[in-house]
Amino acid sequence: MPASLARPVTWWRRQSLRLRVTAAATAVLALALAASAYVFVAVLGEALVRGIDDQVYQRGREIVALSDANRLSDPVVSSDNTIVQVLDREGRIVDATPNTDRLVPLLPAATREAAVRTGSPLFLDGRPYALPGPLRVRALSADHGVTVIVARSFAEVESSMVTIGHVLIAGMPLLLALLAAVSWLVVGRTLRPIALLRRGAAEVGATARSRRLPVPEARDEVHALATTLNDMLGRLEEADARQRALVSDAAHELRSPLASIRLQLEVALSHPEGQDWTETAEGVLEDALRLSRLAEDLLALARLDEGRLGRREPVDLVSMARRTAERYGLDLDLDLDLDLDLAPSVSPVVASPVVASPVVLGDTLDLRRVLANLVDNALRHAASAVRIGVRAEGSVAELTVTDDGPGIRPEDRERVFDRFTRLDDARSRDDGGAGLGLAIVRTTVEAHGGTVHLEDASPGLRAVVRLPLAR
């Protein structure tokens, strides 16, 4: 952009929205008014000229009819200040109205013949004929070579057009000023809710996270903007509360194994002579492993919360379920439903008939972690058996893990997916779980576009994971 244009553009962009909208609206109105005035003057002038032409033509036809009937008076009677000249074959004036010259025709011979031939009216300067202003002239042919010239002054129309032009020239700036003032007020009132939103947003801070922006009563775009921003603030507040709770719960979970490690080491160092260092090392290692598992779970949740998913690749759910069963060393009875007995099996794995395996798109490691967490949770509480099921329903693959344990009350089946949640009944923290397994399951499944829920298995509990099939 040339430097000569860059400055005005930069200046324009720095102005307030109210000024720019008002200036733009006023400029558009000015162009519209100018175009309207031009069209109005043109149409009005054409209408007035056409009216004079009609009057001149009608008066000319009357004179022609009287001339053809030899009833033309001398002098010709003048009506509406119309000028009439009647010329014979030689071009001499034989009759005329009193308000015109009886010696000099208004139109020369060549112009007169052309006007008769075309039948078009002409403009004529009346000053050489001692007539005021311009004239609108028309020539008509009568019998016996007679030519009738009819004219009428155009001064009245010209004066009317000049008056209208002066009114428009004087009135348009006043009208533009009025419209600009109205636009300034209307735009200011329209932008007032946005100013309130800005002030409300400035008051939202770390100590006032629960504040909401004012929502205008009008159901317009500003109302929709305020509602959307309030929804965003609600989500941010919820995320902040969840993050604070996560930090608090994580600190609490980390404190217990750290305190246990510290206590064991202090006791061992205080009485080194009677200390079983092997037992102490085993205890410290157990707490260190617990810390390691907790750190891994927290890192997995942080990655999922940031939306950083792994690779998107086809994942065979039956193959994944088979490998999971073999890793846990349990019996496997595969028929798109996988049976896992808690007792170690001495019989070989029985191969099932080949079936179409459901395939989903996702990260293999994340989905394996989902299944492993569900199996770990089921094994922790099952009485005798755990069953993995894989099936396809329409465009959805369903992965289930069922145990025959004590189950969970219906009112607690959603709460267990919260982070660091443990129940006080049979599904409590019995082997050092931090309460993050099911939270990781739900977060991972939702990141893959699926859902997970718990339902009664009578007896026991069934975890149901539904994922969209790969196309």
C-alpha positions, 0 to 999 in steps of 0.5 A: 500500500502506498505511504500516502494511503497507509496513514489515512487507513491507520488513522481510521483503524485507530478510531473508536467503533462508534465513530467509524460506524457513525461516519460510515453510516453518514457517508452511505446516507450522503451518497444515497441522498445525493443519488436520490436528489439527482434522480428526483431532479432529473425525473421532475425536470423530465416530467415538467418538460414533457408537460410543456411539450404536451401543452404545446402539441395540443395547442398546435393541433388546435391551430392546425385544425382551425387553419384547415377549416379556415376558421383561424382568427386574426390575431390568434387568441393566446392561451396560457401565454402560448406563442403561435405563428402561422406561416404560408407556403412562402414562409411569411407570417400570415397570423400570430398571437399578439405576444410575438413578432409578425415579421420574423419566424421563430424558426429559420426555414431549414430548422423549421422543415427539420422540426416538421419532418421529425415532429420533435420539440426544440429548445430556443433562446427567446432573447433575440426575439425579445421573449423572456428566457428559453422557449420550447418550440414545436412546428406542425404542418397544416393543409395548403403548405401552411406551417404552424409554430407553437412555443411556450416559455420555459422560464417557469420550469427553469425557475422551479428547478433552480428553487428545488436545487437550492432547497436540496443544497441547503437541506441535505447538509442539515438532514445529514447532520441530523442523521449523523446525530441520530446515528451517533446516539443509536450506535452509542446506545447499541454499544452500551451493553458491550461497554458493560461487558468490558467493565464486567470482564475487567472486574473478573479476576483471581479473587472473583472467579464466580462473577458473571458478565451482565446479560442485556435483555434484548435477544440480539447478538450482544445477548448471545455474546454475553451468554457465550462468555458467561458459559466460557467463564463457567467452564473456566471456573469449573476447570480451575476448581477441578485443577485446584482439587487435583493439586490438593488431592495429589498433594494429599496422595503424595504425602502418605507414601513420602511420610511412610518412607521417611518414617521407615528410614528414621526408625532404621537410622535410629536403631541400626543395630536391630534393624532388618535392612532387607525388610526396610528396603522392601517397604521403601520400594513398595512406597516408591512403586506407589509413588511411581504409579501415582506420577504416571497416572497424573502425567496421563491425566495431564496429557489427556486434559491438554488434548494431546492424544497419541497416534490415530491408528486402527485398533483390533479390540479382540486382539487387544482383549486376547493379549490382555487376558494372556498377560494376566495369565487367566483362562481365555474362551474367545467367541467375541466374548472373552472369559477370564477365570481368577484361578490359574489355568492348566489347560491350553487356550482354545481357539475360537472360530474366525469372526469379524473383529471390531476395529476402532481408530485410536491410540493403542497404548491408551486403549490398552491402558483403559482395558487394563485399568478396568480389568485391574479394578474388576480383579480387585473386587471380583469373587471368582471370575472376570469376563471381557466382552467385545461386540459390534452394534451398528457403527459402535464397538462395545467393550465390557468388563464384568466381575461377580463382586459386591457391585456399586450402589446406583447413586455412586456409579458416576461418582467413582469416575471422579479423580481421587474418589474412593468408596467406603464399601468393598470398592475402597482403597484396599491395595494402594489405589489412588482413585485415578484408574476410572478417571483415566478410563473416562478421560481416555474414552471421551478423548476417543469420541466414546462413552463409558458407564457402569451397570449392574451385572447381577451379581457384580458390576459391568463396565461398558465402553462404547467407541465408534467403529473405524470407517 
